[in-house]
Amino acid sequence: MCKGEQNNNFNLIEENIQNYKDKLLSNYWTEINLIGYKIELLQKQKVEYPKEVLKSRIIYIGSEISK
C-alpha cells in the first residue's frame, strides 16, 4: 500500500467517524425534543409524572454529548 492510499484510507476513516458523531448527536437531539414534547403533553393533561426520570435522562444525554 503506498502512502497516497494510506492517506486516502485515513481520510475515509476520519470522515466516517465524523458522520457517525453527527448522526449520534442528531439522535440525542431527537430524544431531547421527544422528552420535551412528552413533558408538554403531560402538563396539558395535568398528569403527574416523575419529572426526575425525564430530567435524569436529559442530564445523561448531555454528558454523552460532551464526551
Secondary structure as UniProt FT lines:
FT   HELIX           3..44
FT   TURN            45..46
FT   HELIX           51..65
//
